[in-house]
Amino acid sequence: MYTERVIFIIFAPVFSNTNMLQPKSLALFLGLMMASATCLAQGTNIRTTHVVQQGETLYHIAKTYNVSVDDILSVNPTLSPDKYFVGMYINIPNSPALQAIQNDIIGVEEHTTAVPNRVQAAVILPFMSETINAAERSKMVEYYRGFLMSVDSLKHQGVSIDIYTYDSGDKSNASIDNILKDPMLASMNLIVGPMYSSQIAPLAKYAEEHKIRLIVPFTSKCMEVYNNPYVFMVNPPQLYLNNVIYEHFVENFGDSQIVFYETNEQSKKEVEFVAGLKNYLDQKHIKYFNINKNSDNSAIVSQTNICKKNVIIPNSSSINALNLLTAKLKDFCQENPSYKITLFGYPEWQTYHGTHLDNLYNFDTFIWSKFYNNVFETRTKEFMHNYYHWFNSELIPSYPKFGMLGFDTGYYFLTNLSKYGNEFEQNCNTLEFNPYQSGFKYIRMNSHGGYINTGVWFVHYSKDERRPIKIEY
Protein backbone atom coordinates (compact mmCIF):
# COMPACT_ATOMS: atom_id res chain seq x y z
CA MET A 1 0.00 0.00 0.00
CA TYR A 2 1.13 3.54 -0.69
CA THR A 3 2.32 5.37 2.42
CA GLU A 4 2.45 9.15 2.73
CA ARG A 5 6.01 10.36 2.85
CA VAL A 6 7.13 12.58 5.70
CA ILE A 7 9.30 15.66 5.28
CA PHE A 8 11.60 16.11 8.26
CA ILE A 9 13.21 19.51 8.70
CA ILE A 10 16.27 19.18 10.94
CA PHE A 11 18.47 22.19 11.62
CA ALA A 12 21.89 21.41 13.04
CA PRO A 13 23.95 24.57 13.48
CA VAL A 14 26.91 24.97 15.80
CA PHE A 15 26.34 27.87 18.17
CA SER A 16 29.20 30.00 19.44
CA ASN A 17 29.80 33.61 20.36
CA THR A 18 31.03 34.28 16.83
CA ASN A 19 28.54 32.12 14.96
CA MET A 20 25.17 32.64 16.63
CA LEU A 21 22.08 32.14 14.50
CA GLN A 22 19.58 34.87 15.25
CA PRO A 23 16.09 33.65 16.25
CA LYS A 24 14.46 35.65 13.44
CA SER A 25 16.76 34.06 10.83
CA LEU A 26 16.05 30.59 12.17
CA ALA A 27 12.31 31.26 12.12
CA LEU A 28 12.44 32.54 8.55
CA PHE A 29 14.43 29.48 7.47
CA LEU A 30 12.06 27.06 9.15
CA GLY A 31 9.07 28.93 7.76
CA LEU A 32 10.47 28.79 4.24
CA MET A 33 11.33 25.10 4.44
CA MET A 34 8.03 24.13 6.04
CA ALA A 35 6.15 26.11 3.40
CA SER A 36 8.07 24.25 0.69
CA ALA A 37 7.48 20.85 2.27
CA THR A 38 3.82 21.40 3.16
CA CYS A 39 2.97 22.75 -0.30
CA LEU A 40 4.09 19.46 -1.76
CA ALA A 41 2.57 17.27 0.93
CA GLN A 42 -0.85 18.93 0.57
CA GLY A 43 -0.81 18.51 -3.23
CA THR A 44 -3.35 20.38 -5.33
CA ASN A 45 -5.12 22.02 -2.34
CA ILE A 46 -2.35 24.65 -2.09
CA ARG A 47 -2.86 27.73 -4.25
CA THR A 48 0.26 29.68 -3.23
CA THR A 49 2.30 30.86 -0.24
CA HIS A 50 1.92 34.26 1.39
CA VAL A 51 4.59 36.24 3.27
CA VAL A 52 3.06 37.98 6.29
CA GLN A 53 3.40 41.77 6.07
CA GLN A 54 3.46 44.40 8.81
CA GLY A 55 -0.02 44.96 10.28
CA GLU A 56 -1.66 41.91 8.65
CA THR A 57 -3.92 39.54 10.57
CA LEU A 58 -5.01 36.05 9.59
CA TYR A 59 -8.50 37.42 9.05
CA HIS A 60 -7.23 40.02 6.55
CA ILE A 61 -5.07 37.44 4.77
CA ALA A 62 -7.99 35.00 4.53
CA LYS A 63 -10.27 37.71 3.17
CA THR A 64 -7.67 38.69 0.55
CA TYR A 65 -7.66 35.14 -0.85
CA ASN A 66 -11.40 34.51 -0.39
CA VAL A 67 -10.91 31.69 2.11
CA SER A 68 -11.60 31.33 5.82
CA VAL A 69 -9.12 31.43 8.70
CA ASP A 70 -9.93 27.76 9.36
CA ASP A 71 -9.07 26.97 5.72
CA ILE A 72 -5.64 28.56 6.22
CA LEU A 73 -5.06 26.74 9.51
CA SER A 74 -5.97 23.42 7.87
CA VAL A 75 -2.98 23.62 5.47
CA ASN A 76 -0.55 25.07 8.03
CA PRO A 77 -0.31 22.43 10.79
CA THR A 78 2.29 24.40 12.78
CA LEU A 79 0.41 27.72 12.59
CA SER A 80 -1.53 29.11 15.55
CA PRO A 81 -4.06 32.00 15.30
CA ASP A 82 -2.10 34.00 17.87
CA LYS A 83 1.45 32.96 16.90
CA TYR A 84 2.63 34.33 13.58
CA PHE A 85 5.04 37.10 12.65
CA VAL A 86 6.12 39.47 9.90
CA GLY A 87 8.07 37.60 7.21
CA MET A 88 6.51 34.22 8.01
CA TYR A 89 5.54 31.99 5.05
CA ILE A 90 1.92 30.78 5.17
CA ASN A 91 0.31 28.30 2.79
CA ILE A 92 -2.85 29.60 1.11
CA PRO A 93 -5.38 26.90 0.11
CA ASN A 94 -7.67 26.90 -2.87
CA SER A 95 -11.14 28.19 -2.14
CA PRO A 96 -13.65 25.38 -1.37
CA ALA A 97 -15.42 25.96 -4.70
CA LEU A 98 -12.19 25.71 -6.70
CA GLN A 99 -11.08 22.62 -4.78
CA ALA A 100 -14.40 20.93 -5.53
CA ILE A 101 -13.88 21.57 -9.24
CA GLN A 102 -10.33 20.17 -9.06
CA ASN A 103 -11.54 17.07 -7.23
CA ASP A 104 -14.09 16.47 -9.98
CA ILE A 105 -11.33 16.76 -12.59
CA ILE A 106 -8.55 14.72 -11.02
CA GLY A 107 -10.58 12.49 -8.69
CA VAL A 108 -9.70 11.63 -5.11
CA GLU A 109 -6.38 9.78 -4.88
CA GLU A 110 -6.71 6.22 -3.63
CA HIS A 111 -3.57 5.01 -1.90
CA THR A 112 -3.65 1.45 -3.17
CA THR A 113 -0.50 1.35 -5.27
CA ALA A 114 1.98 -1.36 -4.41
CA VAL A 115 5.42 0.16 -3.89
CA PRO A 116 8.97 -0.91 -3.13
CA ASN A 117 10.56 -0.25 0.25
CA ARG A 118 10.66 3.29 1.56
CA VAL A 119 13.68 5.36 0.47
CA GLN A 120 15.30 7.62 3.06
CA ALA A 121 17.42 10.53 1.86
CA ALA A 122 19.25 13.37 3.60
CA VAL A 123 19.90 16.76 1.99
CA ILE A 124 22.85 18.65 3.53
CA LEU A 125 23.30 22.18 2.14
CA PRO A 126 24.13 25.70 3.45
CA PHE A 127 20.67 27.25 3.69
CA MET A 128 21.60 29.80 6.36
CA SER A 129 25.37 30.25 6.16
CA GLU A 130 26.43 33.86 6.65
CA THR A 131 29.66 33.19 4.74
CA ILE A 132 27.89 33.03 1.36
CA ASN A 133 25.83 35.81 -0.16
CA ALA A 134 22.07 35.86 -0.40
CA ALA A 135 22.15 34.90 -4.10
CA GLU A 136 24.05 31.67 -3.37
CA ARG A 137 21.73 30.80 -0.48
CA SER A 138 18.76 31.35 -2.81
CA LYS A 139 20.26 28.84 -5.25
CA MET A 140 20.49 26.25 -2.48
CA VAL A 141 16.85 26.83 -1.54
CA GLU A 142 15.82 26.58 -5.20
CA TYR A 143 17.78 23.34 -5.60
CA TYR A 144 16.08 21.92 -2.50
CA ARG A 145 12.65 22.93 -3.76
CA GLY A 146 13.32 21.23 -7.10
CA PHE A 147 14.41 18.13 -5.20
CA LEU A 148 11.11 18.18 -3.28
CA MET A 149 9.21 18.48 -6.56
CA SER A 150 10.86 15.25 -7.71
CA VAL A 151 9.74 13.61 -4.47
CA ASP A 152 6.19 14.77 -5.14
CA SER A 153 6.34 13.39 -8.68
CA LEU A 154 7.53 10.01 -7.41
CA LYS A 155 4.88 10.02 -4.69
CA HIS A 156 2.22 9.97 -7.39
CA GLN A 157 3.96 6.94 -8.89
CA GLY A 158 3.62 5.09 -5.59
CA VAL A 159 7.14 5.56 -4.21
CA SER A 160 7.46 6.22 -0.46
CA ILE A 161 10.26 8.61 0.47
CA ASP A 162 11.41 10.31 3.68
CA ILE A 163 13.52 13.46 3.34
CA TYR A 164 15.74 14.69 6.18
CA THR A 165 17.08 18.22 5.70
CA TYR A 166 20.17 19.64 7.42
CA ASP A 167 21.90 23.01 7.25
CA SER A 168 25.63 22.51 6.65
CA GLY A 169 26.71 25.92 7.93
CA ASP A 170 29.87 27.64 6.73
CA LYS A 171 32.88 26.10 4.98
CA SER A 172 34.30 24.68 8.19
CA ASN A 173 33.55 21.12 9.25
CA ALA A 174 32.05 22.09 12.62
CA SER A 175 28.43 21.87 11.44
CA ILE A 176 29.14 18.71 9.44
CA ASP A 177 30.66 17.06 12.51
CA ASN A 178 27.55 17.99 14.48
CA ILE A 179 25.24 16.57 11.79
CA LEU A 180 27.18 13.30 11.72
CA LYS A 181 26.32 12.79 15.40
CA ASP A 182 22.63 12.41 14.54
CA PRO A 183 21.89 8.66 14.79
CA MET A 184 19.11 8.96 12.18
CA LEU A 185 21.68 9.76 9.50
CA ALA A 186 23.05 6.22 9.62
CA SER A 187 19.71 4.87 8.35
CA MET A 188 19.80 6.88 5.11
CA ASN A 189 19.93 5.25 1.68
CA LEU A 190 21.21 8.46 0.13
CA ILE A 191 22.94 11.69 1.17
CA VAL A 192 22.87 14.70 -1.15
CA GLY A 193 25.52 17.36 -0.52
CA PRO A 194 27.53 19.24 0.44
CA MET A 195 28.02 22.47 -1.48
CA TYR A 196 31.60 23.08 -0.31
CA SER A 197 34.37 20.78 -1.50
CA SER A 198 36.10 21.24 1.88
CA GLN A 199 33.24 19.35 3.56
CA ILE A 200 33.26 16.32 1.28
CA ALA A 201 35.97 14.36 3.14
CA PRO A 202 34.11 13.81 6.46
CA LEU A 203 30.81 13.12 4.66
CA ALA A 204 32.47 10.68 2.27
CA LYS A 205 34.18 8.85 5.14
CA TYR A 206 30.86 8.59 7.00
CA ALA A 207 29.07 7.41 3.84
CA GLU A 208 31.64 4.65 3.27
CA GLU A 209 31.55 3.51 6.90
CA HIS A 210 27.75 3.24 6.81
CA LYS A 211 27.46 2.11 3.17
CA ILE A 212 25.40 5.13 2.10
CA ARG A 213 25.61 6.60 -1.38
CA LEU A 214 26.86 10.21 -1.30
CA ILE A 215 25.71 12.43 -4.18
CA VAL A 216 28.00 15.45 -4.68
CA PRO A 217 25.79 17.81 -6.71
CA PHE A 218 27.86 20.93 -7.45
CA THR A 219 31.64 20.93 -7.14
CA SER A 220 33.88 19.26 -9.71
CA LYS A 221 36.70 19.05 -7.13
CA CYS A 222 36.30 15.79 -5.27
CA MET A 223 39.40 13.67 -4.69
CA GLU A 224 37.36 11.15 -2.69
CA VAL A 225 35.77 9.83 -5.90
CA TYR A 226 39.10 8.15 -6.73
CA ASN A 227 39.08 5.84 -3.69
CA ASN A 228 35.55 5.77 -2.24
CA PRO A 229 33.00 3.50 -3.99
CA TYR A 230 30.04 5.33 -2.41
CA VAL A 231 30.73 8.74 -3.99
CA PHE A 232 28.76 9.89 -7.05
CA MET A 233 29.71 13.17 -8.73
CA VAL A 234 26.95 14.97 -10.67
CA ASN A 235 29.35 17.62 -12.01
CA PRO A 236 32.51 15.80 -13.17
CA PRO A 237 35.99 17.23 -13.77
CA GLN A 238 36.06 18.89 -17.20
CA LEU A 239 38.98 16.71 -18.29
CA TYR A 240 36.82 13.57 -18.22
CA LEU A 241 33.95 15.30 -19.99
CA ASN A 242 36.24 16.64 -22.72
CA ASN A 243 37.16 13.12 -23.83
CA VAL A 244 33.46 12.32 -24.32
CA ILE A 245 32.94 15.56 -26.27
CA TYR A 246 35.95 14.94 -28.53
CA GLU A 247 34.79 11.42 -29.32
CA HIS A 248 31.33 12.53 -30.37
CA PHE A 249 32.65 15.58 -32.20
CA VAL A 250 34.69 13.31 -34.46
CA GLU A 251 31.73 10.95 -34.81
CA ASN A 252 29.60 13.84 -36.08
CA PHE A 253 32.13 16.01 -37.92
CA GLY A 254 35.15 13.83 -38.70
CA ASP A 255 34.48 14.08 -42.46
CA SER A 256 33.95 17.86 -42.40
CA GLN A 257 36.38 20.71 -42.97
CA ILE A 258 37.30 21.68 -39.40
CA VAL A 259 38.36 25.30 -38.91
CA PHE A 260 39.40 26.93 -35.63
CA TYR A 261 38.68 30.65 -35.17
CA GLU A 262 41.32 32.25 -32.94
CA THR A 263 40.67 35.23 -30.68
CA ASN A 264 42.55 36.82 -27.80
CA GLU A 265 39.71 36.32 -25.30
CA GLN A 266 39.92 32.65 -24.39
CA SER A 267 39.94 31.51 -20.77
CA LYS A 268 42.19 28.81 -19.35
CA LYS A 269 39.32 26.31 -19.63
CA GLU A 270 38.81 27.13 -23.31
CA VAL A 271 42.54 27.00 -24.06
CA GLU A 272 42.65 23.49 -22.57
CA PHE A 273 39.50 22.43 -24.44
CA VAL A 274 40.75 23.58 -27.85
CA ALA A 275 44.27 22.22 -27.29
CA GLY A 276 42.79 18.87 -26.27
CA LEU A 277 40.51 18.76 -29.32
CA LYS A 278 43.39 19.54 -31.68
CA ASN A 279 45.46 16.82 -30.04
CA TYR A 280 42.58 14.35 -30.41
CA LEU A 281 42.22 15.26 -34.10
CA ASP A 282 45.97 14.75 -34.58
CA GLN A 283 45.71 11.29 -33.04
CA LYS A 284 42.90 10.45 -35.47
CA HIS A 285 44.90 11.91 -38.39
CA ILE A 286 42.17 14.45 -39.11
CA LYS A 287 43.32 17.73 -40.63
CA TYR A 288 42.15 21.08 -39.31
CA PHE A 289 42.67 24.67 -40.36
CA ASN A 290 42.82 28.10 -38.72
CA ILE A 291 41.42 31.59 -39.20
CA ASN A 292 41.43 34.58 -36.86
CA LYS A 293 39.67 37.88 -36.31
CA ASN A 294 41.89 39.55 -38.92
CA SER A 295 41.17 37.00 -41.67
CA ASP A 296 39.42 38.52 -44.68
CA ASN A 297 37.13 36.60 -47.03
CA SER A 298 39.96 35.44 -49.27
CA ALA A 299 41.82 34.05 -46.25
CA ILE A 300 38.66 32.23 -45.12
CA VAL A 301 38.22 30.77 -48.62
CA SER A 302 41.76 29.38 -48.43
CA GLN A 303 40.95 27.53 -45.19
CA THR A 304 37.47 26.26 -46.06
CA ASN A 305 36.11 23.80 -48.62
CA ILE A 306 33.18 24.46 -50.96
CA CYS A 307 32.58 20.71 -51.34
CA LYS A 308 32.28 19.94 -47.60
CA LYS A 309 30.49 21.13 -44.52
CA ASN A 310 32.77 23.66 -42.84
CA VAL A 311 32.66 23.45 -39.03
CA ILE A 312 33.93 26.65 -37.39
CA ILE A 313 35.09 26.40 -33.75
CA PRO A 314 35.97 29.62 -31.89
CA ASN A 315 38.47 29.39 -29.05
CA SER A 316 36.32 31.62 -26.82
CA SER A 317 32.80 31.30 -25.43
CA SER A 318 32.37 35.04 -24.86
CA ILE A 319 29.52 36.95 -26.45
CA ASN A 320 32.01 39.45 -27.87
CA ALA A 321 33.86 36.67 -29.72
CA LEU A 322 30.54 35.36 -31.03
CA ASN A 323 29.56 38.87 -32.15
CA LEU A 324 32.77 39.24 -34.17
CA LEU A 325 32.61 35.73 -35.61
CA THR A 326 28.98 35.86 -36.75
CA ALA A 327 29.49 39.29 -38.32
CA LYS A 328 32.53 37.98 -40.21
CA LEU A 329 30.71 34.83 -41.36
CA LYS A 330 27.64 36.77 -42.49
CA ASP A 331 29.85 38.88 -44.72
CA PHE A 332 31.64 35.78 -46.00
CA CYS A 333 28.39 33.93 -46.79
CA GLN A 334 26.96 36.91 -48.66
CA GLU A 335 30.01 36.90 -50.90
CA ASN A 336 30.27 33.08 -51.02
CA PRO A 337 26.71 31.69 -50.75
CA SER A 338 27.69 28.18 -51.93
CA TYR A 339 29.74 27.45 -48.80
CA LYS A 340 28.10 25.39 -46.05
CA ILE A 341 28.95 26.84 -42.65
CA THR A 342 28.22 25.24 -39.27
CA LEU A 343 29.27 26.64 -35.89
CA PHE A 344 30.38 24.46 -32.99
CA GLY A 345 30.39 26.19 -29.63
CA TYR A 346 30.03 26.27 -25.89
CA PRO A 347 27.45 25.90 -23.10
CA GLU A 348 27.45 29.66 -22.53
CA TRP A 349 25.90 30.22 -25.95
CA GLN A 350 22.52 29.01 -24.69
CA THR A 351 22.44 32.15 -22.53
CA TYR A 352 22.79 34.38 -25.62
CA HIS A 353 19.38 33.56 -27.12
CA GLY A 354 18.22 37.15 -26.68
CA THR A 355 20.73 38.49 -29.21
CA HIS A 356 21.96 35.44 -31.13
CA LEU A 357 19.15 32.90 -31.53
CA ASP A 358 18.69 33.70 -35.24
CA ASN A 359 22.45 33.47 -35.79
CA LEU A 360 22.55 30.07 -34.07
CA TYR A 361 19.82 28.83 -36.42
CA ASN A 362 21.25 30.46 -39.54
CA PHE A 363 24.65 28.83 -39.01
CA ASP A 364 23.12 25.43 -38.14
CA THR A 365 24.93 25.58 -34.80
CA PHE A 366 25.90 22.77 -32.44
CA ILE A 367 26.91 23.31 -28.82
CA TRP A 368 27.91 20.89 -26.09
CA SER A 369 26.74 21.30 -22.52
CA LYS A 370 26.47 19.44 -19.23
CA PHE A 371 23.24 21.33 -18.56
CA TYR A 372 20.64 22.30 -21.11
CA ASN A 373 16.97 23.16 -20.71
CA ASN A 374 14.91 23.88 -23.79
CA VAL A 375 13.00 27.02 -22.86
CA PHE A 376 10.78 26.53 -25.91
CA GLU A 377 9.43 23.13 -24.82
CA THR A 378 5.98 22.90 -23.27
CA ARG A 379 7.22 20.67 -20.45
CA THR A 380 9.86 23.25 -19.48
CA LYS A 381 7.20 25.94 -19.32
CA GLU A 382 5.02 23.60 -17.24
CA PHE A 383 7.86 23.01 -14.78
CA MET A 384 8.38 26.75 -14.36
CA HIS A 385 4.63 27.23 -13.91
CA ASN A 386 4.44 24.48 -11.29
CA TYR A 387 7.44 25.87 -9.44
CA TYR A 388 5.77 29.28 -9.23
CA HIS A 389 2.45 27.72 -8.25
CA TRP A 390 3.99 25.81 -5.34
CA PHE A 391 6.52 28.34 -4.07
CA ASN A 392 5.18 31.71 -5.26
CA SER A 393 8.51 32.68 -6.84
CA GLU A 394 10.20 32.43 -10.22
CA LEU A 395 13.25 30.31 -10.96
CA ILE A 396 16.45 32.31 -10.55
CA PRO A 397 17.76 33.50 -13.96
CA SER A 398 20.97 31.48 -13.76
CA TYR A 399 22.90 28.82 -15.66
CA PRO A 400 22.22 26.11 -14.76
CA LYS A 401 18.68 26.33 -13.35
CA PHE A 402 19.12 25.08 -9.80
CA GLY A 403 15.48 24.06 -9.40
CA MET A 404 15.72 21.82 -12.46
CA LEU A 405 19.06 20.46 -11.27
CA GLY A 406 17.46 19.55 -7.95
CA PHE A 407 14.52 17.87 -9.68
CA ASP A 408 16.65 15.88 -12.14
CA THR A 409 19.08 14.73 -9.45
CA GLY A 410 16.32 13.72 -7.06
CA TYR A 411 14.26 11.94 -9.69
CA TYR A 412 17.22 10.02 -11.12
CA PHE A 413 18.70 8.76 -7.85
CA LEU A 414 15.48 8.22 -5.90
CA THR A 415 13.87 6.34 -8.79
CA ASN A 416 16.88 4.09 -9.27
CA LEU A 417 17.18 3.39 -5.55
CA SER A 418 13.49 2.57 -5.18
CA LYS A 419 13.64 0.33 -8.25
CA TYR A 420 16.98 -1.42 -7.87
CA GLY A 421 18.04 -1.04 -4.22
CA ASN A 422 21.42 -2.68 -3.64
CA GLU A 423 21.75 -3.35 -7.37
CA PHE A 424 21.73 0.39 -8.06
CA GLU A 425 25.25 0.56 -9.48
CA GLN A 426 24.68 -2.27 -11.97
CA ASN A 427 21.51 -0.64 -13.31
CA CYS A 428 22.00 3.11 -12.86
CA ASN A 429 22.35 3.77 -16.61
CA THR A 430 19.26 1.78 -17.62
CA LEU A 431 16.62 4.23 -16.35
CA GLU A 432 14.41 5.64 -19.11
CA PHE A 433 14.31 9.24 -17.98
CA ASN A 434 13.74 12.50 -19.83
CA PRO A 435 15.43 15.09 -17.59
CA TYR A 436 14.65 18.78 -17.74
CA GLN A 437 18.29 19.83 -17.82
CA SER A 438 20.93 17.30 -16.69
CA GLY A 439 22.09 14.18 -18.47
CA PHE A 440 23.17 11.19 -16.35
CA LYS A 441 25.61 8.55 -17.54
CA TYR A 442 27.83 7.13 -14.83
CA ILE A 443 31.17 5.39 -15.17
CA ARG A 444 33.30 4.05 -12.34
CA MET A 445 36.67 5.71 -11.83
CA ASN A 446 38.48 2.46 -10.98
CA SER A 447 37.92 -0.85 -9.21
CA HIS A 448 37.98 0.74 -5.75
CA GLY A 449 36.68 4.24 -6.49
CA GLY A 450 33.38 6.03 -6.99
CA TYR A 451 31.43 7.19 -10.02
CA ILE A 452 31.48 10.28 -12.24
CA ASN A 453 28.72 11.54 -14.49
CA THR A 454 29.82 11.73 -18.12
CA GLY A 455 26.38 12.60 -19.45
CA VAL A 456 26.64 15.46 -21.94
CA TRP A 457 24.26 17.06 -24.44
CA PHE A 458 24.91 18.07 -28.00
CA VAL A 459 22.31 20.70 -28.89
CA HIS A 460 21.62 21.31 -32.58
CA TYR A 461 20.05 24.66 -33.48
CA SER A 462 18.57 23.27 -36.68
CA LYS A 463 18.63 25.65 -39.62
CA ASP A 464 15.85 23.73 -41.37
CA GLU A 465 13.54 23.17 -38.40
CA ARG A 466 14.29 26.45 -36.60
CA ARG A 467 14.32 24.78 -33.22
CA PRO A 468 16.94 23.38 -30.83
CA ILE A 469 17.25 19.59 -30.87
CA LYS A 470 18.82 17.98 -27.79
CA ILE A 471 20.98 14.88 -28.35
CA GLU A 472 22.22 12.93 -25.33
CA TYR A 473 25.58 11.16 -25.18
Order of alpha helices (4+ residues) and beta strands (2+ residues): beta-alpha-beta-alpha-alpha-beta-alpha-beta-alpha-beta-alpha-beta-alpha-beta-beta-alpha-beta-alpha-beta-alpha-beta-alpha-beta-alpha-beta-alpha-alpha-alpha-beta-beta-beta-beta
